[in-house]
């Protein structure tokens, strides 16, 4: 890492990934997206210093996506346009810059994650699994562009997302959480059972 731009990219990437990393343990989508928006801003700057234009476009589009969702401005048309932009711009820049397969995989991860954010309102476990898949695809790109801090954080986020998905799945099956990860008050459940008898 003799290149000072790569050092700056790693520092900015570390800050961005810390923000995204902490969201791996969150169960609330709105909180995840609010904190991730800050992470995308730092990661966009990191990608610019690393010269990864495909990744930069993805981070900026993800920042826009997260802001639109949190502010409830993502109607049907906006959702379709964001998905099309993430795919079209991401793949287009990858083609134009003759990027390798890792850029295409990261774009694919973003497309899947965005579709899940927009249309999966039934399963927090599914959201965590798609998040984990997105983490592993981005980890490969970050290794390729030598932004190792972001690669490490994505790898760790992958394991946390899988762990949280398993924890939630088990506890949903036990009746402790609903399908969106909200804790079910067992006292109320017991009272209803007694009242129903």
Protein Blocks (a to p, Z undefined) as FASTA:
>chain_A
ZZlklmmmmmmmmmmmmmmmmmmmpcbfklmmmmmmmmmmmmmmmmmmnopaklmmmmmm
mmmmmmmmmnopacfklmmmmmmmmmmmmmmmmmmnopafklmmmmmmmmmmmmmmmmmc
kbfklmmmmmmmmmmmmmmmmmmnopaklmmmmmmmmmmmmmmmmmmmmmmmnopacfko
pacdfklmmmmmmmmZZ
